[in-house]
Amino acid sequence: MTENFSPQRWANTLTLLLNNVHGAAAERFPVQVPELAKEYSRHRFPDDPVSLVAGDSLPTFDGALYKAPPGKKGWGIIYNNAIASPGRINFTIAHEFGHYLLHRLRFPDGLECGQQEMMRWDSEYRQIEAQANEFAASLLMPLDDFRRQIDGKTRPSLDDLSGCAERYGVSLVAASLRWLQYTERRSVMVVSRDGFILWARSSPAALRTGAYFRTAGRPPIAVPANSLAAQPDLLEKSRGQMTHDSDIWFAEPCEEIALASDQYDFTISLLHLERVIRTTRFDVAEDADDSFDVMARRLTGGG
């Protein structure tokens, strides 16, 4: 059955297929998900393929997987055509393709993915959304190729990550989150708006040493007054870099690279801490990334 395959296994299967077809050719990236979804499903599941990938008016959803109407065969992947970012659209289509491969037998009428669905963030919904995100990220940004662009020990700039976002056809947030998954560095990404943290994500090395922000179910956390995120006037051409002393973002020095996004009205801060692991004043919490789980899908492009 389809659901016996993990998100990573599906992504790896398709990645190997694309590697065999394209090799190192320039057109290998970004992945052309609409064509891949229709062609692969037609060959693998000829009686139940993806027959349509299109934009439409979805005022309350970012994307959806719909069963074809009676008398027609297959499934439709629909994305909100009001989304302006090609990267968000690409991730949304890959996310819904993940639902098709992983969840269509469990949800025979399809799935709708949008911001309002966060209100029903029960354990089952949280699990299937995380699986679809894992599939989309792995398909669009294979780690072996990503590591060739930015080594795990490298301290990237936003330009480096923006280059990867362009290569893979995703948003800067999605590319940054993917880099945080494998980097050996102690780094934290913070997304803020109007002087308050919306959500944050830490690399494994940073999380292990207590460098994180927990926001879900708590009063809003203000960004530090001396941070770049709190001083947009210091950002030349909407971006900038600053080295901070201890007790600005954390109890230790860090470098902040910030980008103000006019399109989405938020600021991305990438915080690089020292490589040496220090004892901090924080204790690592099991749910340190809970706000990421709730918020990130909308900002990455998957919803």
C-alpha positions as CSV (number, residue, x, y, z in Angstrom):
1,M,0.0,0.0,0.0
2,T,1.1,3.6,-0.7
3,E,1.3,4.5,3.0
4,N,3.9,1.9,3.7
5,F,6.4,4.2,2.0
6,S,8.0,6.9,4.1
7,P,8.3,10.5,2.9
8,Q,12.0,10.1,2.6
9,R,11.7,6.9,0.6
10,W,9.4,8.5,-1.9
11,A,11.6,11.5,-2.3
12,N,14.7,9.3,-2.7
13,T,13.0,7.2,-5.3
14,L,12.1,10.3,-7.3
15,T,15.5,11.9,-6.8
16,L,17.3,8.8,-8.2
17,L,14.9,8.8,-11.2
18,L,15.6,12.5,-11.9
19,N,19.3,11.9,-11.5
20,N,19.2,9.1,-14.0
21,V,17.3,11.2,-16.5
22,H,19.1,14.5,-16.2
23,G,22.4,13.6,-14.6
24,A,24.4,16.8,-14.0
25,A,22.5,18.7,-16.7
26,A,21.6,22.3,-15.9
27,E,17.9,21.5,-16.1
28,R,18.1,19.1,-13.1
29,F,17.0,22.0,-10.8
30,P,14.6,23.3,-10.0
31,V,12.5,20.2,-10.0
32,Q,9.5,20.6,-12.4
33,V,7.0,19.2,-9.9
34,P,3.8,19.6,-12.0
35,E,5.3,17.5,-14.9
36,L,6.9,15.0,-12.5
37,A,3.6,14.5,-10.6
38,K,1.6,13.8,-13.7
39,E,4.1,11.7,-15.5
40,Y,5.3,9.6,-12.6
41,S,1.8,8.9,-11.2
42,R,0.6,8.0,-14.7
43,H,3.2,5.3,-15.0
44,R,3.2,4.2,-11.3
45,F,-0.6,4.4,-10.7
46,P,-2.2,4.4,-14.1
47,D,-5.7,3.8,-12.6
48,D,-5.3,6.7,-10.1
49,P,-3.0,9.3,-11.5
50,V,-2.5,13.0,-10.9
51,S,-4.4,14.3,-13.9
52,L,-4.4,18.0,-13.1
53,V,-2.0,20.6,-11.6
54,A,-3.4,24.1,-11.7
55,G,-3.9,27.4,-9.9
56,D,-7.4,28.5,-8.8
57,S,-9.1,30.8,-6.4
58,L,-8.6,29.3,-3.0
59,P,-9.4,32.2,-0.6
60,T,-8.9,30.1,2.6
61,F,-6.3,27.6,1.4
62,D,-2.8,27.6,0.1
63,G,-3.1,24.3,-1.7
64,A,-5.4,21.2,-1.9
65,L,-5.5,17.7,-3.2
66,Y,-8.9,16.9,-4.7
67,K,-10.4,13.7,-6.0
68,A,-11.6,14.0,-9.6
69,P,-15.3,14.5,-10.0
70,P,-17.6,11.5,-10.8
71,G,-17.0,10.2,-14.2
72,K,-13.4,11.3,-14.3
73,K,-10.2,9.5,-13.2
74,G,-7.5,10.6,-10.9
75,W,-6.6,13.6,-8.7
76,G,-6.1,17.3,-9.0
77,I,-3.4,19.3,-7.2
78,I,-4.6,22.9,-6.8
79,Y,-2.7,25.9,-5.5
80,N,-3.9,29.3,-4.6
81,N,-3.3,31.5,-7.6
82,A,-3.2,34.6,-5.4
83,I,0.3,33.4,-4.1
84,A,2.8,35.8,-5.6
85,S,6.0,33.9,-4.8
86,P,7.0,31.2,-7.4
87,G,9.0,29.5,-4.5
88,R,5.9,29.2,-2.4
89,I,3.9,27.8,-5.3
90,N,6.6,25.3,-6.1
91,F,6.7,24.1,-2.5
92,T,2.9,24.0,-2.2
93,I,2.7,21.8,-5.3
94,A,5.4,19.4,-4.0
95,H,3.6,19.4,-0.6
96,E,0.3,18.3,-2.2
97,F,2.1,15.7,-4.3
98,G,3.4,14.4,-1.0
99,H,-0.2,14.1,0.2
100,Y,-1.1,12.2,-3.0
101,L,1.7,9.7,-2.6
102,L,1.4,9.3,1.2
103,H,-2.2,10.0,2.2
104,R,-4.7,9.6,-0.6
105,L,-5.8,6.2,0.5
106,R,-6.4,7.4,4.0
107,F,-8.2,10.5,2.8
108,P,-10.2,9.4,-0.3
109,D,-11.9,12.8,-0.7
110,G,-8.6,14.7,-0.6
111,L,-7.1,17.3,1.7
112,E,-7.1,21.1,2.0
113,C,-4.1,22.9,3.5
114,G,-4.3,26.4,4.8
115,Q,-3.7,28.8,7.6
116,Q,-7.1,28.1,9.2
117,E,-6.3,24.4,9.5
118,M,-3.8,25.4,12.2
119,M,-6.8,25.6,14.5
120,R,-7.2,21.9,14.3
121,W,-3.6,21.0,14.9
122,D,-4.4,17.6,16.3
123,S,-1.8,14.9,16.4
124,E,-3.0,13.2,13.1
125,Y,-3.1,16.4,11.1
126,R,0.2,17.6,12.5
127,Q,1.8,14.3,11.5
128,I,0.5,14.2,7.9
129,E,1.4,17.9,7.4
130,A,4.9,17.2,8.7
131,Q,5.2,14.2,6.4
132,A,4.2,16.2,3.3
133,N,6.7,18.9,4.3
134,E,9.4,16.4,4.7
135,F,8.7,14.9,1.3
136,A,8.6,18.4,-0.4
137,A,11.8,19.6,1.2
138,S,13.6,16.3,0.3
139,L,12.4,16.2,-3.3
140,L,13.1,19.9,-4.0
141,M,16.4,20.2,-2.1
142,P,18.2,16.9,-1.9
143,L,20.8,17.1,0.9
144,D,23.6,15.7,-1.1
145,D,23.3,18.4,-3.6
146,F,22.6,21.1,-1.0
147,R,25.8,20.1,0.9
148,R,27.7,20.6,-2.4
149,Q,26.5,24.2,-2.5
150,I,27.0,24.9,1.3
151,D,29.3,22.6,3.3
152,G,28.1,21.6,6.7
153,K,30.9,23.5,8.4
154,T,30.4,26.7,6.4
155,R,28.9,29.9,7.8
156,P,26.6,31.0,5.0
157,S,25.4,34.5,4.2
158,L,21.9,35.3,3.1
159,D,23.3,35.6,-0.4
160,D,24.5,32.0,-0.2
161,L,21.1,30.8,1.0
162,S,19.3,33.0,-1.6
163,G,21.4,31.3,-4.3
164,C,20.2,27.9,-3.1
165,A,16.6,29.2,-2.9
166,E,17.0,30.2,-6.6
167,R,18.6,26.9,-7.6
168,Y,15.9,24.8,-6.0
169,G,13.0,27.1,-6.8
170,V,11.9,27.6,-3.2
171,S,11.6,30.5,-0.8
172,L,14.5,31.8,1.2
173,V,12.8,30.6,4.4
174,A,12.5,27.0,3.0
175,A,16.2,27.0,1.9
176,S,17.3,28.3,5.3
177,L,15.3,25.7,7.1
178,R,16.8,22.9,4.9
179,W,20.3,24.2,5.7
180,L,19.6,24.2,9.4
181,Q,18.7,20.5,9.2
182,Y,22.2,19.4,8.4
183,T,24.6,22.2,9.4
184,E,27.2,21.4,12.0
185,R,27.2,25.1,13.1
186,R,25.3,26.6,16.0
187,S,22.8,28.8,14.2
188,V,19.3,30.1,14.8
189,M,16.8,31.5,12.3
190,V,14.3,34.0,13.7
191,V,11.3,35.3,11.8
192,S,9.8,38.5,13.3
193,R,7.2,41.2,12.6
194,D,6.5,44.5,14.3
195,G,9.2,44.0,16.9
196,F,8.0,40.5,18.0
197,I,9.2,37.0,17.2
198,L,6.8,35.0,15.1
199,W,8.7,31.8,15.3
200,A,12.3,30.5,15.4
201,R,14.2,27.5,14.4
202,S,17.6,26.2,15.7
203,S,20.1,23.9,14.2
204,P,20.6,20.7,16.1
205,A,23.9,21.9,17.5
206,A,22.3,25.2,18.7
207,L,19.3,23.4,20.2
208,R,21.5,21.0,22.2
209,T,23.3,23.9,23.8
210,G,20.1,25.8,24.7
211,A,20.1,28.4,21.9
212,Y,16.4,28.5,21.0
213,F,13.2,30.6,21.4
214,R,10.0,29.0,22.6
215,T,7.0,31.0,21.5
216,A,3.9,28.7,21.2
217,G,1.4,29.2,24.0
218,R,3.4,32.0,25.6
219,P,3.2,35.8,25.5
220,P,4.9,37.4,22.5
221,I,8.7,37.7,22.8
222,A,10.1,41.1,21.8
223,V,13.1,41.1,19.6
224,P,16.1,42.6,21.4
225,A,16.1,46.4,21.1
226,N,19.8,46.5,19.9
227,S,19.2,43.8,17.3
228,L,19.1,44.5,13.5
229,A,15.6,43.1,13.5
230,A,14.5,45.9,15.8
231,Q,16.3,48.6,13.8
232,P,15.1,48.3,10.1
233,D,16.6,51.7,9.4
234,L,20.1,50.1,9.7
235,L,19.3,47.6,6.9
236,E,20.8,48.8,3.7
237,K,18.7,47.7,0.7
238,S,16.6,45.7,3.2
239,R,19.5,43.7,4.5
240,G,22.5,44.0,6.9
241,Q,25.0,42.3,9.2
242,M,26.0,43.0,12.8
243,T,28.1,41.4,15.5
244,H,26.5,41.4,19.0
245,D,28.0,41.1,22.4
246,S,26.7,38.8,25.1
247,D,23.1,39.3,26.3
248,I,21.7,40.7,23.1
249,W,20.1,37.7,21.5
250,F,21.7,35.1,23.8
251,A,24.0,35.0,26.8
252,E,26.9,34.8,24.4
253,P,28.1,36.8,21.4
254,C,26.6,36.1,18.0
255,E,26.5,37.5,14.5
256,E,23.2,38.6,13.1
257,I,22.4,38.7,9.4
258,A,19.0,40.2,8.7
259,L,16.7,40.6,5.7
260,A,13.5,42.6,5.7
261,S,10.9,41.2,3.3
262,D,8.6,43.8,1.9
263,Q,6.6,41.1,0.1
264,Y,5.7,39.2,3.3
265,D,6.1,42.0,5.8
266,F,8.5,40.2,8.1
267,T,12.2,40.2,8.9
268,I,14.4,37.1,8.8
269,S,17.4,37.1,11.2
270,L,20.0,34.4,10.8
271,L,22.0,34.2,14.1
272,H,25.5,32.6,13.9
273,L,26.9,31.6,17.3
274,E,30.5,30.6,18.1
275,R,31.6,27.1,17.1
276,V,32.8,26.4,20.6
277,I,30.0,24.9,22.7
278,R,29.6,27.0,25.9
279,T,27.5,26.3,28.9
280,T,24.4,28.5,28.7
281,R,21.7,29.7,31.0
282,F,19.1,27.8,29.1
283,D,17.8,24.3,29.4
284,V,16.8,22.5,26.3
285,A,13.1,21.8,26.1
286,E,11.5,18.9,24.3
287,D,9.0,21.3,22.6
288,A,11.5,24.0,21.7
289,D,10.5,23.9,18.1
290,D,6.7,23.8,18.7
291,S,6.1,27.2,17.2
292,F,8.0,26.3,14.1
293,D,5.8,23.3,13.6
294,V,2.7,25.5,13.8
295,M,3.9,28.5,11.7
296,A,6.6,27.4,9.3
297,R,4.5,25.7,6.6
298,R,2.8,29.0,5.7
299,L,6.1,30.9,5.5
300,T,8.1,28.2,3.7
301,G,5.6,28.0,0.9
302,G,3.9,24.8,1.8
303,G,1.1,26.6,3.4
